[in-house]
Amino acid sequence: MKTSPHSLRRRGSRGSAFITALLFTFMLTTIVAAIIKWSLTERRLNQRNAYWLEARNAAEAVAEYGFSQIATEFSSLASPPSFDPAGATPLAVPPASYFTGGNVDTTPWATTHTTGLQVIGGTAAAVPTSGSLYYIDPSDPNNRLDPLKGQWVYRRDIQVLARASVVPPSGDIPVTAYVTQKVSVRGAPLFSHAIFYSANDLEIFPGPTMNVYGPVHTNGNMFISSQGSSLSFHGPVTLTGNIYHAWSNSNSAAEGSGGETIGQSPVNFVQLDNTTLKNMNSSGTTTAAGASTDWKDSTWGASNGVTGLTNLQALVTTAASTSFRQYAAQTWSGNLQTGSMGIQAYNPVAFNEVVDAAGDKPDPHVLIDPPNPALTTTDPYYNAKNQVEGQKLATQVGLYIQVDTTPAAIAANGGTPPIKFYGPPGSAPTGTPAANIGPNGGILLAAPTNLSNTAANTTNPPLVTYLPFRRKSTVTVYNSGTGKYDVTSYVYDKSNTEIVALRSTTAHNSSGTAGTVNSIYTDASSGSYGYGMYDQRRGVSGGTDYSSGTWSVPANDPGMTDIVQVDMKALNAAVTAMAAGTLDPTNSIKNSSGTLWGASAWNGGVYVDVKTSQTPTSSPLVSSDYPSNLNTQTTSVRLVDGTVASGSSLIPSYGPNGKGLTIATNTQAYIMGNFNADGSGTSTTAATTPDDGNSGDATHPSVESPVCVAADAVTILSNSWSDSQSVKLSNNATSTEVATALLVGLQGTTNTASSGGAHNLPRFLENWSGDTLTIRGSLVTMFNAKIANQPWSTNYYSPPARNWGFDKIFQNGNYPPITPKVMSYRRITFTSLSPAGYTAAAHTLWPTEF
């Protein structure tokens, strides 16, 4: 029987369908397998990528840990050790606890353990390679937020290499990341700042218009206001705390002399182009008081009417900080930065050291303290304290002058204090008798023949003169019995004889006509410089006027101050003779053998160590160690004859040390009359530009010397100052010009007193009304005053017209000798490396080890 054709077709269709199904199933299986494989591969790649990110983050953390070690070493040591991996002080990797919960192999790397952590620190490379100062150009966009822009700094770069590995728990191949970054170590000279505050909040609340040119920094908060006209900052302003348009204290007694109000006049900051001023209030113009959005400070406008630091800090919320940070960045382009923007404190080398069992760090006042003769290597904190000793100005100067005013020393010296001169540290040869070695380790020198302990000589002034406070003065007051005004009045002397003084009086002659008494502190033997002086700033009761009668002075009245007078003409003559190699029989400082003291020992630094019965036998390091009776010290240093001819220098320039002068003392200092200037400058130009008209840059060098005066406090006395009127409030000043940086202390604002603000940082004693004080320099306060620690007040002076500016010599990188530096650090050029690139970089850093 034959098969039907239709049957054959049906069987063929079923076979094709089966084959198709098989093909489809195979294809589907293949696709599914491919998808699964792709998924597994993607998952593995994602895991590997995650491991790589973990490794890179770990490597970055290791590099940052190395960065912190470098910063610590440079902040603590004047000469940091090498970071040679095979040396005694290599960089260490972080502890394992830094990577808890991850897959990082925290074992230190070794040739036998190649998946561990490794950090390598290079050597410090000077930038520029010549070792000269480096200028942080504010016009460079990379420096837009650099807090040191516009300053000349000492810069050294150190490369850091770091590696870290992640070991997958699955046993997969470890993932290793390699990174490198450079640490830029910057030492900024203190006088690269127009104003620098370290130990206290910075307060500025002037009445007249005040313009501040140059960088401003404070390791704290900033309180600003313009009470009368305007306050403008023409340069970067940085602070580690917050900025407030308010008083720092809620007690009116601490708001100046009382009754002042926070002004609504402009407070301006420059923008990046250094030409446009932008007000600190929201509209950029003067606005009415009381509006909560007027002033865009760290409280974001909420501080109107609020005073006192505690009250103000409560207003600085996270939202306020964010709003202020954004507004400041947009408005001032980095020329105003606060702690909310990451600004860190700047401190000199070694001032982060722990110096006792309580964990205390040094009080910056030690910068001006004498060397510590009690320090020995057996001290458990010797290394830290020795680093601090090396930062003291007293241990760096080329000339050390000691004046011993203790009663025993005066008695042993025939009734006058012994004055001794010593050379620089290390100048005493081995075997030198201890009596011939100074507190600084310098060799005893022979003093100039022209050295008087009792009187001044205006024709050929001695280098150092001791002027004790003289007692006798005759004043005229009314005597009803005689119809005259004739009586003799006295003040206390150092032997505490019970006598009285008439501090100030208005007398009349026999006809009843008013007359002025000017005979305080004079007698027949007094020279033109007078004998001692009365500082009402340090007086117990300020300066009270009396129309008649007497005023009893306490026996230990700190207002009476003996004077150790240093004459700048004589110093200049001594240094000039030294530089020329010519022995001046009367003015030269000589070696102990009588030959001329060598010019190679001179470095422009002079320290005047005044020993009194209150001077501690060992230099204290922390604030609580200073004797409580330091404020009764009544011997001060006074600098005179500092006027120079226009276009000349105070100290000659010669030798490898260059020109300049730094005079430091452990007591308070007075600058009398023009200083390092010709006295002609009263214009705003004179506040920034030397008398010769040159700016001190490479193409316009100036002959004016960069000068610094460092003391517990500095009082500026005008050209017309008279010791004979130092008790009187009516001592009228005349316009005076001073060209020097000031490194001083102050008394901070308390519940009952004001610091006086930066506009009162230099101290005054006269009636400056209508007269101008021109200061061309830099204002720096690093510490609280220990000796001149009476509260600020305007009872004893009326302020001058302030013509103050940032010296262009400093602005262009020329600083006084032994200027302290404050340290800061910046990360630059962070990048990833290949394994080969890492190996090559390590070999470049340490070719004998890698």
C-alpha positions, 0 to 999 in steps of 0.5 A, a space after each residue: 500500500 502506498 503512503 499518502 503524500 500528505 502524511 509525508 509532509 506532516 512528518 517533515 514539519 514535525 522534524 523541522 519544528 524539533 530541530 528549530 526548538 533545539 536550535 532556539 534552546 541552544 541559542 537561548 542557553 548560549 545567551 543566558 550563559 553569556 549574560 551570566 558570564 558578563 554579569 559575573 565579570 562585571 561584578 568582579 570588575 566592580 569589586 576590583 574597582 571598589 578594591 582599587 578605590 579602597 586602596 587609593 583612599 588608603 594610600 592617600 591616608 598614608 600620605 596624609 599621615 606622612 604629611 602630619 609627621 613632616 608638619 610636626 617635625 618642622 613645627 617642633 625643631 629648628 633643624 628637622 631630621 632626615 626622613 631617610 627610610 634607612 635612617 633613625 627617623 623615617 616616616 612611619 605608617 599609620 597604626 592598623 586602627 586607622 583602617 578598621 573594618 576594611 580589607 587594607 593590609 596594614 602590615 608595614 611593607 617589606 621586600 618579604 611582604 609586598 602588599 603592606 603599607 609604605 610611606 617615604 619622605 624625601 629631602 627638603 628642597 629650597 624653592 627657589 633653589 637659590 634659597 632666597 625668599 619665595 613670593 606667593 603671587 596673589 594674581 596666580 589663580 592657584 593662590 586665590 585661597 592661599 592665606 599667605 598670598 602676597 607675602 615673601 616666605 621661606 619655602 621648602 618642598 618635600 615629596 612624599 610617596 605612599 602605597 597601600 594594598 587591599 587583599 580581597 577576602 575571596 583570595 583574588 589578586 591583591 590591588 595596590 595603589 601608589 600616590 605622591 604629593 608634595 608638602 610645601 613648608 612655609 616659614 613666614 617672617 612675622 613682619 610679612 604681616 601688617 598686623 599679627 596677633 597671636 595670644 589675643 583676639 584682634 580688636 579694631 574700632 577706631 574713630 578716625 578713618 583707618 586704612 590697613 595695608 598689607 596682610 592681617 592675621 590673628 590666631 583667634 577671633 576678630 572684632 571690628 567696627 568703624 565708629 566715626 568714618 571708615 575702616 578698610 583692609 587693603 590686603 588678605 585678612 585671615 583668622 582662626 576663629 570668627 569675625 564679628 561686627 561687635 564688642 568682644 565684651 558685654 560690659 561697657 567698662 570693657 568697651 574703650 573708655 566707656 559710652 562708645 557705640 558700634 558704628 554703622 560706617 563702612 568696614 571694607 575688604 579689598 577684592 582680588 583685584 586689589 582695587 575694589 573695596 566691598 563693604 561688610 554689610 549686605 548692600 555694600 553701603 552704610 545702612 541704618 542700625 538695627 536691621 538684622 541683615 546689615 552686617 555679614 559677619 560670622 553670625 550672618 547678620 544676627 549679631 546686631 545689638 549683641 556683645 560679648 564673645 560667649 553671646 556671639 559664639 552662640 549665634 554662629 550656627 552651622 547654617 550661619 557659617 555656611 552662608 558666611 563662608 559662601 558669601 565671603 568667598 564670592 564677595 572678597 575672593 579669598 581676601 577674608 578667610 576665617 576658621 570656617 574656611 580652614 585657616 589654621 594657627 601660625 606659631 613659631 618653631 618649637 612653640 608646639 613643644 610640651 615642656 612639662 608634666 602638665 602638658 603645657 606648651 611655651 608662653 610666647 613671652 619667652 621670645 624676649 626673655 633671657 636665656 635659661 641658665 638652669 637648663 641641663 641635659 638631665 631635665 626630662 624635657 630638655 630636648 623640647 626646652 632646648 628647642 625653645 631656647 634656640 628661638 629666643 632672641 636673646 640666644 641669637 643676637 650678636 651683642 648681648 648687654 646686661 645691666 644688673 640693677 639688683 641692690 647687691 650688684 649696685 653696692 658691689 659696683 660702687 653705687 652704680 649698676 654694672 653694665 657688661 657686654 658679651 659677644 654672640 653665643 659660642 664666642 667664649 673659647 673652651 677654658 674661659 672662666 665662668 665669670 667671663 661668659 655671658 648668659 648667652 654663652 658669649 665672651 665678655 667684651 670690653 665696654 666702650 670707654 665712653 660709657 657713663 652710668 650716671 649722666 648723659 652727654 649730648 655731644 658725644 653720647 655714651 652707648 648705655 646710660 643708667 638714669 635712676 629716678 631722681 626724687 627732688 622737685 620744686 613746685 609752687 602752690 599758694 601759701 596764705 601766710 606769705 601770699 606766695 605759692 612756694 613749697 617743696 614737694 618730693 616723690 618716693 625714692 628707691 629706699 622707700 623714704 616716706 615723702 609725697 609728690 604733687 602729681 600735677 598742679 595749676 599754680 598762681 603767682 602773687 598777683 593771682 595770675 595762673 601759671 604752669 609748673 614744669 619743674 617736676 624731676 629736675 635738679 641742678 645736676 640733671 642733664 638735658 635727658 633728665 633723670 628717670 621718668 614717670 609712666 602714668 601708664 604704669 601708675 597706680 591711680 592714673 593721672 589726676 590733676 590737683 589744683 592744690 595740696 599734695 598727693 601721696 605716692 605708694 612706696 612701690 608705685 610702679 609708675 616710677 621707672 629707672 631708665 637704661 638708655 641706649 643711644 642709637 648714635 653711639 651704637 651706629 658709631 660703634 658698629 661703623 668703627 667695627 665694620 671699618 676695622 678702625 679702633 675708636 678710643 671712646 666709642 668702640 666695643 673691644 675684645 677683652 684684650 682691648 683690640 677691636 671687636 670683630 665685625 664677623 660677630 655682628 649680626 644686627 641683633 642686640 639684646 638688653 638684659 635688665 636684671 632687677 630684684 624681681 627677675 627670675 633666676 631661671 627663665 620661665 616657659 609657661 605663663 603660670 611660672 612667671 613671678 607674680 611680682 614681675 609687674 613691680 619691675 621699675 627699670 625700663 629701656 629707652 632708645 634715643 637719638 634715632 633721628 637719621 638724615 633723609 635717605 640714610 640708614 640707622 645701622 650700616 650695611 656690610 658683610 654677609 649678614 646684610 643690614 638691619 637692626 633688632 633690639 630686644 629686651 626683657 622689660 618694657 621699652 620706650 622710643 623717644 623721638 624720631 626713630 630710623 626716620 628723618 621726622 618729615 613724614 606726615 603724609 600717607 606715603 610716609 607710612 609705607 615708603 622710606 624717606 629716600 622714596 624707594 620701595 626696597 624691591 630689587 629695582 628700587 633698593 632703599 638705604 633705610 634699614 629694616 628695624 625691629 624693637 621687641 619688648 614687653 610693651 613699647 611706649 612711643 614718646 614724641 620729639 618734645 617729650 620732657 622727663 621734667 613733665 612726665 608727671 603732668 598730663 599737659 606734656 604736649 606732643 609734637 608730630 613724630 615719625 617712627 620706622 620700625 616693626 614692633 613685637 610687643 605684648 598687651 593686656 587683653 580685654 577683660 570684664 572690666 577693661 579693654 585692650 584698646 584695640 590694635 589702634 592703641 597697641 603702641 602706648 602713649 603718655 602725652 597729649 597728642 591732640 592735633 599731632 600726627 604719629 607716623 609709623 612705618 612698620 609692622 604691628 605684632 603682638 605674640 604674648 600678654 605683657 608681664 611687666 607693663 600689665 596695667 589696663 589700657 586707659 585714655 586717662 594719661 594721654 590723648 591719641 595722635 592722628 594715626 598715620 600708620 602703614 605697612 613698610 614697603 621694605 618688609 612688603 618686598 621681603 627685606 626683614 630685620 635680622 633674626 626675625 621670628 618665623 611662623 610656620 604653615 604647610 600646604 599640600 601640592 601636586 597630589 597624583 596617582 602613580 603607576 608601579 613603575 613610576 613609584 619605583 622610579 620616584 623612590 629611586 630618585 629620592 633615595 637611590 642607594 635604597 631603592 
